[in-house]
Amino acid sequence: MADLNIKIKNLELKNPVLTASGTFGYGEEFEDFIDINKLGGIIVKGTTLEPRQGNPYPRMAETASGMLNAVGLQNKGVDVFINDIYPKIKKYNTNVIVNVSGSNIKEYVKTAEKINHLDKIPAIELNISCPNVKQGGMAFGTNAKSAAEVTKAVREVYKKTLIVKLSPNVTDITEIAKAVEAEGADSVSLINTLLGMAVDVNTQRPLLSTVTGGLSGPCVKPVALRMVWQVFNAVKIPVIGLGGIMNANDAIEFILAGATAIQIGTANFIDPQISIKIIKGIEKYLSERNISSINDLIGGLKMESA
């Protein structure tokens, strides 16, 4: 059997397959379908300092080869997570990572500080790239200076593995990646959703209450793959790739392009067992090619010689 173990700073994963925030709940919702403990890790729903009701309905719409969502980080706040949800999910024998968001730097810092004290949470994913909220979120992730500022502030209070989730809605994603790396990010994950919209021609109205929302699914994969490859070649910290990964071959493409680990998002809605199938598919790929370790595949894209 090929060795699927990888390491991101002090975060050890039994395999490179993670589930993306907002698509896997808190893990409990998928217990009837898969053994959660077989995953490299789960990234739980976006968590903020105070409770958020999210955006008005309708806030999801199907598109060609994908979907739009404008949920708006609906959650019960970090204190409810700590007191009610964390005790139920700390049992998992895998990495439970919390996606942290906020409307301003102070909120990010306070939320990260609270989570820092939880023994069974070895990492956070700093969400500076959500396009579905009116304040914060993507505003930090589309500017190198503000991305650096929020990363630096959180790094000062958060002592475990810090992953920063990047927005694709920028001119040069490598500029943002290098900025957060310089301020102490241990890893970057990309991409978050692309900003998009859809219209109902019969009502002549937008399909989402917010007009625009985050586009995900197979339609974004070529963009995500390109950005992962660019960032891999621009930074020294590990890259976590996501965006339209629907099967093992998609995951392997991202790993060849430079991703140390990958996240499964929209595919979870279609097939709740997809993450386990992708782990098995990666194992099969490595075994068939006599590749002893997944680490030998990372960034192994073969380029034409000049």
N, C-alpha and C positions, 0 to 999 in steps of 0.2 A: 504494500500500500504506500502511495506517495505521502509525503509529509505535508500537511496543509497548514501547519502552525505558522503564524506570523506575529510580528511584534510592532506596535506603534508606541514609541517611547517606552513607558512602563506597562503599557496595556498589552497583555498576551491573549491572542485569539486562537482557538483550536482550529479555526478555518477562516477564510477571508470573507465569509458571507454574513452581512448584517442586514437588518430590516430597517427601512427608512422611517424617520419620524412622521407621524400623522397617517401612516398606512397600516400600522400594526397595533394600534391602541397601546395597551400596557402589557401585551403578551398574553394575558389571560384569555382574551377573546379568541385566540388561535389554539388553545390547549386541546380542543376536541379534534383538531386536524393534524397537528404535528407535535413532536417532542421538542419543546423550546430549548432544552438543554443541548441539543445537537447543533444549534446555531453558533456562529462566531460571536454573536451578540445581538441585542435588540436596542434600538434607539426609540425611547418612548415619546409619546405625544408632546408637542411643544408646551413648555411650562413657563409661566410668567409669575411675577411677584404677587399680583392681585388676580382674582378671578376675571375671566373674560367670557362674555356671552357669544362672541363671534359675530359674524355679519348676518343680516337678514336673509331669509330664503327668497328665491332659489339661489343656492350657492355652489351647485355642481352642474356641469353640463358635459355631455359626451361630444367629442369632436372626431374628425377623421384620424384614425390611428392614435387616439389619445383622449384626454379629458381635461376640462378646466375646473379648477376649484377656487372658491373664495370663502373658505370656512372661517378664516380670520383668527386662528389660534385659540379657538374655544377651549377653555380648560378651567379647572376649579382653583387654580392658584397653587403656589409652591407649598404653603402650609398644609393644605388638604392632601397634596401629594405626599408630603413627609409623614403625616399622621395617619392617613387612611389607605393610601395606595402602596407606598413603599413597603410596609410590613407584609403585604400580600405577595409582592414580586421579588423580594430579596432572597426567596428560596431558590430561585433559578440558579443552576450550575452553569451559567454563562454570563457574559458581560452585559450588565444593564446600564445603558448610557442615557442621560437625560438631555433632551434638546432644550436649551435655555433661550428665551427671547425677552424683549422689553421695549418700552417706548422711549427710554432714555438710558444713559450710561449708569445712573444710580440704580435703576431697576435691575439691569443686567448684573451689576456687582452684588446687590443684596440677595438676588436669587442664587447666584453662583456660590456665594458665601454660605448660605443655608445648606446647599447640597453638598458642599465640601465636607460637612460633618457626617455624612452618611457612609458608613463603612462599606456597604455592598454596592456603592456606585463608584466605579473606578475612573470614570471620565464623564465629561460633558461635551455636548456639541453646541457651540455658540452660534445661534441662528441670527446672522446679520443680513439675511437675504430673502426674507419672506415678502412677496409682493402683494399679500392679501390684507394688510393692515394699514390703517390710515396714518399711524404714527410709528416711528421706529422701524424695525425690520429692515426692509430693503434700503432705507435711507442711509443706514450705516454701511451696507455692503457695496454700494455703488460709488463710493468715494474712498480713495486710499487713505486719506488723512483721518477720516472718521472711523474707518475700519481699524486702523492702527490704534486709535484712541480707546475704543471700546475693548479691544484685545488686551491692551496694556493694563487697563483698569481692572479687568477680570483676572488677568494673570497675577496681579498683586495679591488677590485674596483666594484664588483657587489653586490648590497645591498638587492636584492630580493631573491626569492627561487631559489636555485642552485641545479639542478639535474645533476648527472654525469653518462654518458652512458658508460657501461663497455663492454670490449671485451671478447668473450668466448675463444679466441685463446691464452689461458694461461694455465699454469699447475695448479695453485690454485687461483681461482677467489676471494675467501674470503680475500686473502692477499691484493689484489688491492682494494676491497671494504673497508676494514678497513683503508687502507692508505688514501683514499679520505675522508672518514668519519672523520678521525683525523684532516684533514686540512680544515674542514668547509662545506663539502657537506651536503645539507639538505636531499638528497635522492639519490638513485642510480637506474638507469634503466638498465635492462639486459634481453636478450642478444642482442648485435649487431650481424651481420651476421658471420657465420663460413667461414673460408677461404676454397675455393674449386676450382675445374676446371672441364672442360668437353672437349672432343675431338671428332672431326668429322672423322670417320674412312675412309670415302670416299676421303676426301682431305688430310687426315692425318695431319690436322692442329688443333690447339685449336679453340674452338668456340668463345672465347673472344679475343679481340685484345691485352688485357693485360695478357693473358694466365690464370691467376687466378682471382677470383672475390669473391663476398660475396654470400654465400648460405643462402637462406631464404625459408619460407614455412613450411608446415606440417612436412617435414622430420627433421627439427631441434627442434621440440617441446620437445621431451624427454630430450634432452641436456639442453635446456633452462629451463625447469621445474626443473630439478635437480640442476642447478646453482642458480635459484631463492630460492629454499629451503635451499641450503647451505648458501647463503648470508643472508637470513632472520634469520638464526640461529647464524650468526656471527657478525651482526651489530645491532645498536639500531635505526638507521634512517629508514624511510619507503623505501620499495623496490617496484619498478614498473616493472612488468613482461611483456616480449614480446618474440615472437619467435614461429611462426607457429600456432597462435590462429586463428581458422577458424569458430568457433561457440561459443555459450554461455557455453557449457560444458567445452570446452578448457579454456575459461576465468575463470570459477569457479575452475578448477584444479589449476590454477596459484594462485588464491586468497587463496585457502585452503593451498597451499604450502608456503604462506607468503606474497604474493603481495598485497599491499594496493590499487594499481591501475594496469590497464593493457593497453597495446597498441596494436592496430590492424594495421598490416602492409600489407603483401602480399595479404591477403584476400580482400583488397580494390580493387585490380586489377580484381578480379574474380566477386565480387558482390559489387557495390558501395554503397549499402544500408546495408551492413553487420554490421556496427557499431551500427546502430539503432536496428537491429534485436538482437544483443548481449545484448544491454541494456534491451530490453524486456524479453529476455531469463533469464537474471539474476534476474529480478523482479519476474518472474514466479517461478523460483527455490526457492527464499526466501519465497514467499507467500505460496507455496505448503508445505513448512516445518515450517511455522509459525515462521520464523526468522525475527525479527522486524527491524534489521539494518544490513547492509552489513559489518559493523565493527565487528559484532559478528562472521563472517565467516573467517576473515583474520587470517591466520596461524592456522586454525582449523583442520588441518590434524590429524586424529586419528591414533595413533601409537600403535603397539602391546606392551602390558606390558611385562617386562622382565621375 
